[in-house]
Amino acid sequence: MKLVYVAGPYRAPTQEQIDKNIQNAILRARDVLLAGNLPVTPHLLSIGNTTSLTGSFETTDQVWREGLILLVERCDEVWLFDGWEKSNGTLAEVRKAFEHRIPVILPSGEVLRDLKERDI
């Protein structure tokens, strides 16, 4: 069994689009489970109300970015879902995966070898 980080866009201009990104993450996490692996799905941390995680204080983007990068480093693979190439956060996660020689799997199931091959 592998520990698989599920990566793709989270932020969007509307709550409806954010909800769609969360649903896409859930669908990709399902693929991970069906393949016999355990998904690590950061998008699920925000379901409902993020203040339930943070209480009365605001967390910064930096806390999330650094923490999620730590999760990537501890996983065996990164599986992407649609729209990943437009997300700065996901691109940082992919770069970190490459740095640690962690395989990155595209939505098609192909292995991403380099960001240059995608013109990003």
Phi and psi restraints in degrees (range 20) as a CNS / XPLOR table:
assign (resid 1 and name C) (resid 2 and name N)
       (resid 2 and name CA) (resid 2 and name C) 1.0 -107.8 20.0 2
assign (resid 2 and name N) (resid 2 and name CA)
       (resid 2 and name C) (resid 3 and name N) 1.0 151.7 20.0 2
assign (resid 2 and name C) (resid 3 and name N)
       (resid 3 and name CA) (resid 3 and name C) 1.0 -94.2 20.0 2
assign (resid 3 and name N) (resid 3 and name CA)
       (resid 3 and name C) (resid 4 and name N) 1.0 116.4 20.0 2
assign (resid 3 and name C) (resid 4 and name N)
       (resid 4 and name CA) (resid 4 and name C) 1.0 -117.0 20.0 2
assign (resid 4 and name N) (resid 4 and name CA)
       (resid 4 and name C) (resid 5 and name N) 1.0 121.6 20.0 2
assign (resid 4 and name C) (resid 5 and name N)
       (resid 5 and name CA) (resid 5 and name C) 1.0 -82.2 20.0 2
assign (resid 5 and name N) (resid 5 and name CA)
       (resid 5 and name C) (resid 6 and name N) 1.0 125.8 20.0 2
assign (resid 5 and name C) (resid 6 and name N)
       (resid 6 and name CA) (resid 6 and name C) 1.0 -96.2 20.0 2
assign (resid 6 and name N) (resid 6 and name CA)
       (resid 6 and name C) (resid 7 and name N) 1.0 120.8 20.0 2
assign (resid 6 and name C) (resid 7 and name N)
       (resid 7 and name CA) (resid 7 and name C) 1.0 -128.5 20.0 2
assign (resid 7 and name N) (resid 7 and name CA)
       (resid 7 and name C) (resid 8 and name N) 1.0 141.3 20.0 2
assign (resid 7 and name C) (resid 8 and name N)
       (resid 8 and name CA) (resid 8 and name C) 1.0 175.2 20.0 2
assign (resid 8 and name N) (resid 8 and name CA)
       (resid 8 and name C) (resid 9 and name N) 1.0 -177.9 20.0 2
assign (resid 8 and name C) (resid 9 and name N)
       (resid 9 and name CA) (resid 9 and name C) 1.0 -66.0 20.0 2
assign (resid 9 and name N) (resid 9 and name CA)
       (resid 9 and name C) (resid 10 and name N) 1.0 145.8 20.0 2
assign (resid 9 and name C) (resid 10 and name N)
       (resid 10 and name CA) (resid 10 and name C) 1.0 -116.3 20.0 2
assign (resid 10 and name N) (resid 10 and name CA)
       (resid 10 and name C) (resid 11 and name N) 1.0 -59.7 20.0 2
assign (resid 10 and name C) (resid 11 and name N)
       (resid 11 and name CA) (resid 11 and name C) 1.0 -64.7 20.0 2
assign (resid 11 and name N) (resid 11 and name CA)
       (resid 11 and name C) (resid 12 and name N) 1.0 150.4 20.0 2
assign (resid 11 and name C) (resid 12 and name N)
       (resid 12 and name CA) (resid 12 and name C) 1.0 -162.9 20.0 2
assign (resid 12 and name N) (resid 12 and name CA)
       (resid 12 and name C) (resid 13 and name N) 1.0 163.9 20.0 2
assign (resid 12 and name C) (resid 13 and name N)
       (resid 13 and name CA) (resid 13 and name C) 1.0 -64.8 20.0 2
assign (resid 13 and name N) (resid 13 and name CA)
       (resid 13 and name C) (resid 14 and name N) 1.0 -27.4 20.0 2
assign (resid 13 and name C) (resid 14 and name N)
       (resid 14 and name CA) (resid 14 and name C) 1.0 -126.6 20.0 2
assign (resid 14 and name N) (resid 14 and name CA)
       (resid 14 and name C) (resid 15 and name N) 1.0 157.6 20.0 2
assign (resid 14 and name C) (resid 15 and name N)
       (resid 15 and name CA) (resid 15 and name C) 1.0 -62.7 20.0 2
assign (resid 15 and name N) (resid 15 and name CA)
       (resid 15 and name C) (resid 16 and name N) 1.0 -35.1 20.0 2
assign (resid 15 and name C) (resid 16 and name N)
       (resid 16 and name CA) (resid 16 and name C) 1.0 -60.2 20.0 2
assign (resid 16 and name N) (resid 16 and name CA)
       (resid 16 and name C) (resid 17 and name N) 1.0 -42.5 20.0 2
assign (resid 16 and name C) (resid 17 and name N)
       (resid 17 and name CA) (resid 17 and name C) 1.0 -70.0 20.0 2
assign (resid 17 and name N) (resid 17 and name CA)
       (resid 17 and name C) (resid 18 and name N) 1.0 -36.4 20.0 2
assign (resid 17 and name C) (resid 18 and name N)
       (resid 18 and name CA) (resid 18 and name C) 1.0 -62.2 20.0 2
assign (resid 18 and name N) (resid 18 and name CA)
       (resid 18 and name C) (resid 19 and name N) 1.0 -44.9 20.0 2
assign (resid 18 and name C) (resid 19 and name N)
       (resid 19 and name CA) (resid 19 and name C) 1.0 -59.3 20.0 2
assign (resid 19 and name N) (resid 19 and name CA)
       (resid 19 and name C) (resid 20 and name N) 1.0 -38.4 20.0 2
assign (resid 19 and name C) (resid 20 and name N)
       (resid 20 and name CA) (resid 20 and name C) 1.0 -64.9 20.0 2
assign (resid 20 and name N) (resid 20 and name CA)
       (resid 20 and name C) (resid 21 and name N) 1.0 -41.2 20.0 2
assign (resid 20 and name C) (resid 21 and name N)
       (resid 21 and name CA) (resid 21 and name C) 1.0 -63.2 20.0 2
assign (resid 21 and name N) (resid 21 and name CA)
       (resid 21 and name C) (resid 22 and name N) 1.0 -39.2 20.0 2
assign (resid 21 and name C) (resid 22 and name N)
       (resid 22 and name CA) (resid 22 and name C) 1.0 -64.8 20.0 2
assign (resid 22 and name N) (resid 22 and name CA)
       (resid 22 and name C) (resid 23 and name N) 1.0 -42.3 20.0 2
assign (resid 22 and name C) (resid 23 and name N)
       (resid 23 and name CA) (resid 23 and name C) 1.0 -62.8 20.0 2
assign (resid 23 and name N) (resid 23 and name CA)
       (resid 23 and name C) (resid 24 and name N) 1.0 -39.9 20.0 2
assign (resid 23 and name C) (resid 24 and name N)
       (resid 24 and name CA) (resid 24 and name C) 1.0 -62.8 20.0 2
assign (resid 24 and name N) (resid 24 and name CA)
       (resid 24 and name C) (resid 25 and name N) 1.0 -38.4 20.0 2
assign (resid 24 and name C) (resid 25 and name N)
       (resid 25 and name CA) (resid 25 and name C) 1.0 -64.9 20.0 2
assign (resid 25 and name N) (resid 25 and name CA)
       (resid 25 and name C) (resid 26 and name N) 1.0 -40.8 20.0 2
assign (resid 25 and name C) (resid 26 and name N)
       (resid 26 and name CA) (resid 26 and name C) 1.0 -63.6 20.0 2
assign (resid 26 and name N) (resid 26 and name CA)
       (resid 26 and name C) (resid 27 and name N) 1.0 -42.4 20.0 2
assign (resid 26 and name C) (resid 27 and name N)
       (resid 27 and name CA) (resid 27 and name C) 1.0 -63.1 20.0 2
assign (resid 27 and name N) (resid 27 and name CA)
       (resid 27 and name C) (resid 28 and name N) 1.0 -40.0 20.0 2
assign (resid 27 and name C) (resid 28 and name N)
       (resid 28 and name CA) (resid 28 and name C) 1.0 -68.9 20.0 2
assign (resid 28 and name N) (resid 28 and name CA)
       (resid 28 and name C) (resid 29 and name N) 1.0 -38.3 20.0 2
assign (resid 28 and name C) (resid 29 and name N)
       (resid 29 and name CA) (resid 29 and name C) 1.0 -61.1 20.0 2
assign (resid 29 and name N) (resid 29 and name CA)
       (resid 29 and name C) (resid 30 and name N) 1.0 -36.5 20.0 2
assign (resid 29 and name C) (resid 30 and name N)
       (resid 30 and name CA) (resid 30 and name C) 1.0 -62.3 20.0 2
assign (resid 30 and name N) (resid 30 and name CA)
       (resid 30 and name C) (resid 31 and name N) 1.0 -42.4 20.0 2
assign (resid 30 and name C) (resid 31 and name N)
       (resid 31 and name CA) (resid 31 and name C) 1.0 -58.2 20.0 2
assign (resid 31 and name N) (resid 31 and name CA)
       (resid 31 and name C) (resid 32 and name N) 1.0 -41.8 20.0 2
assign (resid 31 and name C) (resid 32 and name N)
       (resid 32 and name CA) (resid 32 and name C) 1.0 -61.1 20.0 2
assign (resid 32 and name N) (resid 32 and name CA)
       (resid 32 and name C) (resid 33 and name N) 1.0 -47.1 20.0 2
assign (resid 32 and name C) (resid 33 and name N)
       (resid 33 and name CA) (resid 33 and name C) 1.0 -61.9 20.0 2
assign (resid 33 and name N) (resid 33 and name CA)
       (resid 33 and name C) (resid 34 and name N) 1.0 -43.9 20.0 2
assign (resid 33 and name C) (resid 34 and name N)
       (resid 34 and name CA) (resid 34 and name C) 1.0 -64.1 20.0 2
assign (resid 34 and name N) (resid 34 and name CA)
       (resid 34 and name C) (resid 35 and name N) 1.0 -24.1 20.0 2
assign (resid 34 and name C) (resid 35 and name N)
       (resid 35 and name CA) (resid 35 and name C) 1.0 -84.3 20.0 2
assign (resid 35 and name N) (resid 35 and name CA)
       (resid 35 and name C) (resid 36 and name N) 1.0 1.3 20.0 2
assign (resid 35 and name C) (resid 36 and name N)
       (resid 36 and name CA) (resid 36 and name C) 1.0 87.0 20.0 2
assign (resid 36 and name N) (resid 36 and name CA)
       (resid 36 and name C) (resid 37 and name N) 1.0 19.6 20.0 2
assign (resid 36 and name C) (resid 37 and name N)
       (resid 37 and name CA) (resid 37 and name C) 1.0 -116.5 20.0 2
assign (resid 37 and name N) (resid 37 and name CA)
       (resid 37 and name C) (resid 38 and name N) 1.0 169.3 20.0 2
assign (resid 37 and name C) (resid 38 and name N)
       (resid 38 and name CA) (resid 38 and name C) 1.0 -104.5 20.0 2
assign (resid 38 and name N) (resid 38 and name CA)
       (resid 38 and name C) (resid 39 and name N) 1.0 119.8 20.0 2
assign (resid 38 and name C) (resid 39 and name N)
       (resid 39 and name CA) (resid 39 and name C) 1.0 -81.1 20.0 2
assign (resid 39 and name N) (resid 39 and name CA)
       (resid 39 and name C) (resid 40 and name N) 1.0 141.2 20.0 2
assign (resid 39 and name C) (resid 40 and name N)
       (resid 40 and name CA) (resid 40 and name C) 1.0 -108.8 20.0 2
assign (resid 40 and name N) (resid 40 and name CA)
       (resid 40 and name C) (resid 41 and name N) 1.0 109.9 20.0 2
assign (resid 40 and name C) (resid 41 and name N)
       (resid 41 and name CA) (resid 41 and name C) 1.0 -122.6 20.0 2
assign (resid 41 and name N) (resid 41 and name CA)
       (resid 41 and name C) (resid 42 and name N) 1.0 89.7 20.0 2
assign (resid 41 and name C) (resid 42 and name N)
       (resid 42 and name CA) (resid 42 and name C) 1.0 -57.9 20.0 2
assign (resid 42 and name N) (resid 42 and name CA)
       (resid 42 and name C) (resid 43 and name N) 1.0 -28.8 20.0 2
assign (resid 42 and name C) (resid 43 and name N)
       (resid 43 and name CA) (resid 43 and name C) 1.0 -57.6 20.0 2
assign (resid 43 and name N) (resid 43 and name CA)
       (resid 43 and name C) (resid 44 and name N) 1.0 -28.8 20.0 2
assign (resid 43 and name C) (resid 44 and name N)
       (resid 44 and name CA) (resid 44 and name C) 1.0 -72.5 20.0 2
assign (resid 44 and name N) (resid 44 and name CA)
       (resid 44 and name C) (resid 45 and name N) 1.0 -15.2 20.0 2
assign (resid 44 and name C) (resid 45 and name N)
       (resid 45 and name CA) (resid 45 and name C) 1.0 -68.4 20.0 2
assign (resid 45 and name N) (resid 45 and name CA)
       (resid 45 and name C) (resid 46 and name N) 1.0 -18.7 20.0 2
assign (resid 45 and name C) (resid 46 and name N)
       (resid 46 and name CA) (resid 46 and name C) 1.0 -102.6 20.0 2
assign (resid 46 and name N) (resid 46 and name CA)
       (resid 46 and name C) (resid 47 and name N) 1.0 -1.5 20.0 2
assign (resid 46 and name C) (resid 47 and name N)
       (resid 47 and name CA) (resid 47 and name C) 1.0 -63.2 20.0 2
assign (resid 47 and name N) (resid 47 and name CA)
       (resid 47 and name C) (resid 48 and name N) 1.0 135.9 20.0 2
assign (resid 47 and name C) (resid 48 and name N)
       (resid 48 and name CA) (resid 48 and name C) 1.0 90.6 20.0 2
assign (resid 48 and name N) (resid 48 and name CA)
       (resid 48 and name C) (resid 49 and name N) 1.0 -103.0 20.0 2
assign (resid 48 and name C) (resid 49 and name N)
       (resid 49 and name CA) (resid 49 and name C) 1.0 -142.2 20.0 2
assign (resid 49 and name N) (resid 49 and name CA)
       (resid 49 and name C) (resid 50 and name N) 1.0 119.0 20.0 2
assign (resid 49 and name C) (resid 50 and name N)
       (resid 50 and name CA) (resid 50 and name C) 1.0 -64.8 20.0 2
assign (resid 50 and name N) (resid 50 and name CA)
       (resid 50 and name C) (resid 51 and name N) 1.0 -18.9 20.0 2
assign (resid 50 and name C) (resid 51 and name N)
       (resid 51 and name CA) (resid 51 and name C) 1.0 -67.8 20.0 2
assign (resid 51 and name N) (resid 51 and name CA)
       (resid 51 and name C) (resid 52 and name N) 1.0 -19.1 20.0 2
assign (resid 51 and name C) (resid 52 and name N)
       (resid 52 and name CA) (resid 52 and name C) 1.0 -67.0 20.0 2
assign (resid 52 and name N) (resid 52 and name CA)
       (resid 52 and name C) (resid 53 and name N) 1.0 -24.7 20.0 2
assign (resid 52 and name C) (resid 53 and name N)
       (resid 53 and name CA) (resid 53 and name C) 1.0 -83.9 20.0 2
assign (resid 53 and name N) (resid 53 and name CA)
       (resid 53 and name C) (resid 54 and name N) 1.0 -36.1 20.0 2
assign (resid 53 and name C) (resid 54 and name N)
       (resid 54 and name CA) (resid 54 and name C) 1.0 -101.1 20.0 2
assign (resid 54 and name N) (resid 54 and name CA)
       (resid 54 and name C) (resid 55 and name N) 1.0 -9.5 20.0 2
assign (resid 54 and name C) (resid 55 and name N)
       (resid 55 and name CA) (resid 55 and name C) 1.0 68.9 20.0 2
assign (resid 55 and name N) (resid 55 and name CA)
       (resid 55 and name C) (resid 56 and name N) 1.0 -131.9 20.0 2
assign (resid 55 and name C) (resid 56 and name N)
       (resid 56 and name CA) (resid 56 and name C) 1.0 -93.5 20.0 2
assign (resid 56 and name N) (resid 56 and name CA)
       (resid 56 and name C) (resid 57 and name N) 1.0 -0.4 20.0 2
assign (resid 56 and name C) (resid 57 and name N)
       (resid 57 and name CA) (resid 57 and name C) 1.0 -110.2 20.0 2
assign (resid 57 and name N) (resid 57 and name CA)
       (resid 57 and name C) (resid 58 and name N) 1.0 157.5 20.0 2
assign (resid 57 and name C) (resid 58 and name N)
       (resid 58 and name CA) (resid 58 and name C) 1.0 -91.9 20.0 2
assign (resid 58 and name N) (resid 58 and name CA)
       (resid 58 and name C) (resid 59 and name N) 1.0 132.1 20.0 2
assign (resid 58 and name C) (resid 59 and name N)
       (resid 59 and name CA) (resid 59 and name C) 1.0 -86.8 20.0 2
assign (resid 59 and name N) (resid 59 and name CA)
       (resid 59 and name C) (resid 60 and name N) 1.0 154.9 20.0 2
assign (resid 59 and name C) (resid 60 and name N)
       (resid 60 and name CA) (resid 60 and name C) 1.0 -97.7 20.0 2
assign (resid 60 and name N) (resid 60 and name CA)
       (resid 60 and name C) (resid 61 and name N) 1.0 159.7 20.0 2
assign (resid 60 and name C) (resid 61 and name N)
       (resid 61 and name CA) (resid 61 and name C) 1.0 -56.9 20.0 2
assign (resid 61 and name N) (resid 61 and name CA)
       (resid 61 and name C) (resid 62 and name N) 1.0 -36.5 20.0 2
assign (resid 61 and name C) (resid 62 and name N)
       (resid 62 and name CA) (resid 62 and name C) 1.0 -61.0 20.0 2
assign (resid 62 and name N) (resid 62 and name CA)
       (resid 62 and name C) (resid 63 and name N) 1.0 -40.4 20.0 2
assign (resid 62 and name C) (resid 63 and name N)
       (resid 63 and name CA) (resid 63 and name C) 1.0 -60.9 20.0 2
assign (resid 63 and name N) (resid 63 and name CA)
       (resid 63 and name C) (resid 64 and name N) 1.0 -45.9 20.0 2
assign (resid 63 and name C) (resid 64 and name N)
       (resid 64 and name CA) (resid 64 and name C) 1.0 -64.5 20.0 2
assign (resid 64 and name N) (resid 64 and name CA)
       (resid 64 and name C) (resid 65 and name N) 1.0 -48.7 20.0 2
assign (resid 64 and name C) (resid 65 and name N)
       (resid 65 and name CA) (resid 65 and name C) 1.0 -57.3 20.0 2
assign (resid 65 and name N) (resid 65 and name CA)
       (resid 65 and name C) (resid 66 and name N) 1.0 -50.1 20.0 2
assign (resid 65 and name C) (resid 66 and name N)
       (resid 66 and name CA) (resid 66 and name C) 1.0 -64.8 20.0 2
assign (resid 66 and name N) (resid 66 and name CA)
       (resid 66 and name C) (resid 67 and name N) 1.0 -41.8 20.0 2
assign (resid 66 and name C) (resid 67 and name N)
       (resid 67 and name CA) (resid 67 and name C) 1.0 -65.5 20.0 2
assign (resid 67 and name N) (resid 67 and name CA)
       (resid 67 and name C) (resid 68 and name N) 1.0 -41.6 20.0 2
assign (resid 67 and name C) (resid 68 and name N)
       (resid 68 and name CA) (resid 68 and name C) 1.0 -69.7 20.0 2
assign (resid 68 and name N) (resid 68 and name CA)
       (resid 68 and name C) (resid 69 and name N) 1.0 -34.1 20.0 2
assign (resid 68 and name C) (resid 69 and name N)
       (resid 69 and name CA) (resid 69 and name C) 1.0 -62.3 20.0 2
assign (resid 69 and name N) (resid 69 and name CA)
       (resid 69 and name C) (resid 70 and name N) 1.0 -38.8 20.0 2
assign (resid 69 and name C) (resid 70 and name N)
       (resid 70 and name CA) (resid 70 and name C) 1.0 -61.6 20.0 2
assign (resid 70 and name N) (resid 70 and name CA)
       (resid 70 and name C) (resid 71 and name N) 1.0 -39.4 20.0 2
assign (resid 70 and name C) (resid 71 and name N)
       (resid 71 and name CA) (resid 71 and name C) 1.0 -63.3 20.0 2
assign (resid 71 and name N) (resid 71 and name CA)
       (resid 71 and name C) (resid 72 and name N) 1.0 -43.8 20.0 2
assign (resid 71 and name C) (resid 72 and name N)
       (resid 72 and name CA) (resid 72 and name C) 1.0 -55.6 20.0 2
assign (resid 72 and name N) (resid 72 and name CA)
       (resid 72 and name C) (resid 73 and name N) 1.0 -46.0 20.0 2
assign (resid 72 and name C) (resid 73 and name N)
       (resid 73 and name CA) (resid 73 and name C) 1.0 -60.7 20.0 2
assign (resid 73 and name N) (resid 73 and name CA)
       (resid 73 and name C) (resid 74 and name N) 1.0 -23.8 20.0 2
assign (resid 73 and name C) (resid 74 and name N)
       (resid 74 and name CA) (resid 74 and name C) 1.0 -96.3 20.0 2
assign (resid 74 and name N) (resid 74 and name CA)
       (resid 74 and name C) (resid 75 and name N) 1.0 -3.0 20.0 2
assign (resid 74 and name C) (resid 75 and name N)
       (resid 75 and name CA) (resid 75 and name C) 1.0 -95.0 20.0 2
assign (resid 75 and name N) (resid 75 and name CA)
       (resid 75 and name C) (resid 76 and name N) 1.0 160.8 20.0 2
assign (resid 75 and name C) (resid 76 and name N)
       (resid 76 and name CA) (resid 76 and name C) 1.0 -87.4 20.0 2
assign (resid 76 and name N) (resid 76 and name CA)
       (resid 76 and name C) (resid 77 and name N) 1.0 -28.0 20.0 2
assign (resid 76 and name C) (resid 77 and name N)
       (resid 77 and name CA) (resid 77 and name C) 1.0 -148.8 20.0 2
assign (resid 77 and name N) (resid 77 and name CA)
       (resid 77 and name C) (resid 78 and name N) 1.0 162.0 20.0 2
assign (resid 77 and name C) (resid 78 and name N)
       (resid 78 and name CA) (resid 78 and name C) 1.0 -122.0 20.0 2
assign (resid 78 and name N) (resid 78 and name CA)
       (resid 78 and name C) (resid 79 and name N) 1.0 125.4 20.0 2
assign (resid 78 and name C) (resid 79 and name N)
       (resid 79 and name CA) (resid 79 and name C) 1.0 -110.3 20.0 2
assign (resid 79 and name N) (resid 79 and name CA)
       (resid 79 and name C) (resid 80 and name N) 1.0 125.9 20.0 2
assign (resid 79 and name C) (resid 80 and name N)
       (resid 80 and name CA) (resid 80 and name C) 1.0 -94.1 20.0 2
assign (resid 80 and name N) (resid 80 and name CA)
       (resid 80 and name C) (resid 81 and name N) 1.0 155.6 20.0 2
assign (resid 80 and name C) (resid 81 and name N)
       (resid 81 and name CA) (resid 81 and name C) 1.0 -125.5 20.0 2
assign (resid 81 and name N) (resid 81 and name CA)
       (resid 81 and name C) (resid 82 and name N) 1.0 167.3 20.0 2
assign (resid 81 and name C) (resid 82 and name N)
       (resid 82 and name CA) (resid 82 and name C) 1.0 -49.4 20.0 2
assign (resid 82 and name N) (resid 82 and name CA)
       (resid 82 and name C) (resid 83 and name N) 1.0 139.1 20.0 2
assign (resid 82 and name C) (resid 83 and name N)
       (resid 83 and name CA) (resid 83 and name C) 1.0 91.5 20.0 2
assign (resid 83 and name N) (resid 83 and name CA)
       (resid 83 and name C) (resid 84 and name N) 1.0 -1.8 20.0 2
assign (resid 83 and name C) (resid 84 and name N)
       (resid 84 and name CA) (resid 84 and name C) 1.0 -56.6 20.0 2
assign (resid 84 and name N) (resid 84 and name CA)
       (resid 84 and name C) (resid 85 and name N) 1.0 -36.5 20.0 2
assign (resid 84 and name C) (resid 85 and name N)
       (resid 85 and name CA) (resid 85 and name C) 1.0 -71.1 20.0 2
assign (resid 85 and name N) (resid 85 and name CA)
       (resid 85 and name C) (resid 86 and name N) 1.0 -10.2 20.0 2
assign (resid 85 and name C) (resid 86 and name N)
       (resid 86 and name CA) (resid 86 and name C) 1.0 -100.7 20.0 2
assign (resid 86 and name N) (resid 86 and name CA)
       (resid 86 and name C) (resid 87 and name N) 1.0 2.4 20.0 2
assign (resid 86 and name C) (resid 87 and name N)
       (resid 87 and name CA) (resid 87 and name C) 1.0 -106.5 20.0 2
assign (resid 87 and name N) (resid 87 and name CA)
       (resid 87 and name C) (resid 88 and name N) 1.0 116.1 20.0 2
assign (resid 87 and name C) (resid 88 and name N)
       (resid 88 and name CA) (resid 88 and name C) 1.0 -60.1 20.0 2
assign (resid 88 and name N) (resid 88 and name CA)
       (resid 88 and name C) (resid 89 and name N) 1.0 -38.6 20.0 2
assign (resid 88 and name C) (resid 89 and name N)
       (resid 89 and name CA) (resid 89 and name C) 1.0 -64.1 20.0 2
assign (resid 89 and name N) (resid 89 and name CA)
       (resid 89 and name C) (resid 90 and name N) 1.0 -44.3 20.0 2
assign (resid 89 and name C) (resid 90 and name N)
       (resid 90 and name CA) (resid 90 and name C) 1.0 -66.0 20.0 2
assign (resid 90 and name N) (resid 90 and name CA)
       (resid 90 and name C) (resid 91 and name N) 1.0 -39.3 20.0 2
assign (resid 90 and name C) (resid 91 and name N)
       (resid 91 and name CA) (resid 91 and name C) 1.0 -61.4 20.0 2
assign (resid 91 and name N) (resid 91 and name CA)
       (resid 91 and name C) (resid 92 and name N) 1.0 -38.5 20.0 2
assign (resid 91 and name C) (resid 92 and name N)
       (resid 92 and name CA) (resid 92 and name C) 1.0 -64.8 20.0 2
assign (resid 92 and name N) (resid 92 and name CA)
       (resid 92 and name C) (resid 93 and name N) 1.0 -39.3 20.0 2
assign (resid 92 and name C) (resid 93 and name N)
       (resid 93 and name CA) (resid 93 and name C) 1.0 -65.6 20.0 2
assign (resid 93 and name N) (resid 93 and name CA)
       (resid 93 and name C) (resid 94 and name N) 1.0 -40.4 20.0 2
assign (resid 93 and name C) (resid 94 and name N)
       (resid 94 and name CA) (resid 94 and name C) 1.0 -64.4 20.0 2
assign (resid 94 and name N) (resid 94 and name CA)
       (resid 94 and name C) (resid 95 and name N) 1.0 -43.7 20.0 2
assign (resid 94 and name C) (resid 95 and name N)
       (resid 95 and name CA) (resid 95 and name C) 1.0 -59.7 20.0 2
assign (resid 95 and name N) (resid 95 and name CA)
       (resid 95 and name C) (resid 96 and name N) 1.0 -41.9 20.0 2
assign (resid 95 and name C) (resid 96 and name N)
       (resid 96 and name CA) (resid 96 and name C) 1.0 -64.8 20.0 2
assign (resid 96 and name N) (resid 96 and name CA)
       (resid 96 and name C) (resid 97 and name N) 1.0 -40.2 20.0 2
assign (resid 96 and name C) (resid 97 and name N)
       (resid 97 and name CA) (resid 97 and name C) 1.0 -60.9 20.0 2
assign (resid 97 and name N) (resid 97 and name CA)
       (resid 97 and name C) (resid 98 and name N) 1.0 -46.2 20.0 2
assign (resid 97 and name C) (resid 98 and name N)
       (resid 98 and name CA) (resid 98 and name C) 1.0 -59.3 20.0 2
assign (resid 98 and name N) (resid 98 and name CA)
       (resid 98 and name C) (resid 99 and name N) 1.0 -43.2 20.0 2
assign (resid 98 and name C) (resid 99 and name N)
       (resid 99 and name CA) (resid 99 and name C) 1.0 -58.4 20.0 2
assign (resid 99 and name N) (resid 99 and name CA)
       (resid 99 and name C) (resid 100 and name N) 1.0 -34.2 20.0 2
assign (resid 99 and name C) (resid 100 and name N)
       (resid 100 and name CA) (resid 100 and name C) 1.0 -100.0 20.0 2
assign (resid 100 and name N) (resid 100 and name CA)
       (resid 100 and name C) (resid 101 and name N) 1.0 10.6 20.0 2
assign (resid 100 and name C) (resid 101 and name N)
       (resid 101 and name CA) (resid 101 and name C) 1.0 57.3 20.0 2
assign (resid 101 and name N) (resid 101 and name CA)
       (resid 101 and name C) (resid 102 and name N) 1.0 39.0 20.0 2
assign (resid 101 and name C) (resid 102 and name N)
       (resid 102 and name CA) (resid 102 and name C) 1.0 -94.2 20.0 2
assign (resid 102 and name N) (resid 102 and name CA)
       (resid 102 and name C) (resid 103 and name N) 1.0 125.1 20.0 2
assign (resid 102 and name C) (resid 103 and name N)
       (resid 103 and name CA) (resid 103 and name C) 1.0 -60.4 20.0 2
assign (resid 103 and name N) (resid 103 and name CA)
       (resid 103 and name C) (resid 104 and name N) 1.0 139.5 20.0 2
assign (resid 103 and name C) (resid 104 and name N)
       (resid 104 and name CA) (resid 104 and name C) 1.0 -116.1 20.0 2
assign (resid 104 and name N) (resid 104 and name CA)
       (resid 104 and name C) (resid 105 and name N) 1.0 123.5 20.0 2
assign (resid 104 and name C) (resid 105 and name N)
       (resid 105 and name CA) (resid 105 and name C) 1.0 -108.9 20.0 2
assign (resid 105 and name N) (resid 105 and name CA)
       (resid 105 and name C) (resid 106 and name N) 1.0 125.1 20.0 2
assign (resid 105 and name C) (resid 106 and name N)
       (resid 106 and name CA) (resid 106 and name C) 1.0 -73.0 20.0 2
assign (resid 106 and name N) (resid 106 and name CA)
       (resid 106 and name C) (resid 107 and name N) 1.0 164.2 20.0 2
assign (resid 106 and name C) (resid 107 and name N)
       (resid 107 and name CA) (resid 107 and name C) 1.0 -56.2 20.0 2
assign (resid 107 and name N) (resid 107 and name CA)
       (resid 107 and name C) (resid 108 and name N) 1.0 -29.0 20.0 2
assign (resid 107 and name C) (resid 108 and name N)
       (resid 108 and name CA) (resid 108 and name C) 1.0 -74.0 20.0 2
assign (resid 108 and name N) (resid 108 and name CA)
       (resid 108 and name C) (resid 109 and name N) 1.0 -12.7 20.0 2
assign (resid 108 and name C) (resid 109 and name N)
       (resid 109 and name CA) (resid 109 and name C) 1.0 98.7 20.0 2
assign (resid 109 and name N) (resid 109 and name CA)
       (resid 109 and name C) (resid 110 and name N) 1.0 -10.6 20.0 2
assign (resid 109 and name C) (resid 110 and name N)
       (resid 110 and name CA) (resid 110 and name C) 1.0 -73.8 20.0 2
assign (resid 110 and name N) (resid 110 and name CA)
       (resid 110 and name C) (resid 111 and name N) 1.0 154.8 20.0 2
assign (resid 110 and name C) (resid 111 and name N)
       (resid 111 and name CA) (resid 111 and name C) 1.0 -85.7 20.0 2
assign (resid 111 and name N) (resid 111 and name CA)
       (resid 111 and name C) (resid 112 and name N) 1.0 128.7 20.0 2
assign (resid 111 and name C) (resid 112 and name N)
       (resid 112 and name CA) (resid 112 and name C) 1.0 -81.4 20.0 2
assign (resid 112 and name N) (resid 112 and name CA)
       (resid 112 and name C) (resid 113 and name N) 1.0 123.8 20.0 2
assign (resid 112 and name C) (resid 113 and name N)
       (resid 113 and name CA) (resid 113 and name C) 1.0 -97.6 20.0 2
assign (resid 113 and name N) (resid 113 and name CA)
       (resid 113 and name C) (resid 114 and name N) 1.0 -29.6 20.0 2
assign (resid 113 and name C) (resid 114 and name N)
       (resid 114 and name CA) (resid 114 and name C) 1.0 -164.0 20.0 2
assign (resid 114 and name N) (resid 114 and name CA)
       (resid 114 and name C) (resid 115 and name N) 1.0 142.6 20.0 2
assign (resid 114 and name C) (resid 115 and name N)
       (resid 115 and name CA) (resid 115 and name C) 1.0 -67.1 20.0 2
assign (resid 115 and name N) (resid 115 and name CA)
       (resid 115 and name C) (resid 116 and name N) 1.0 -25.4 20.0 2
assign (resid 115 and name C) (resid 116 and name N)
       (resid 116 and name CA) (resid 116 and name C) 1.0 -64.5 20.0 2
assign (resid 116 and name N) (resid 116 and name CA)
       (resid 116 and name C) (resid 117 and name N) 1.0 -31.0 20.0 2
assign (resid 116 and name C) (resid 117 and name N)
       (resid 117 and name CA) (resid 117 and name C) 1.0 -68.1 20.0 2
assign (resid 117 and name N) (resid 117 and name CA)
       (resid 117 and name C) (resid 118 and name N) 1.0 -15.1 20.0 2
assign (resid 117 and name C) (resid 118 and name N)
       (resid 118 and name CA) (resid 118 and name C) 1.0 -103.2 20.0 2
assign (resid 118 and name N) (resid 118 and name CA)
       (resid 118 and name C) (resid 119 and name N) 1.0 3.9 20.0 2
assign (resid 118 and name C) (resid 119 and name N)
       (resid 119 and name CA) (resid 119 and name C) 1.0 57.6 20.0 2
assign (resid 119 and name N) (resid 119 and name CA)
       (resid 119 and name C) (resid 120 and name N) 1.0 44.9 20.0 2
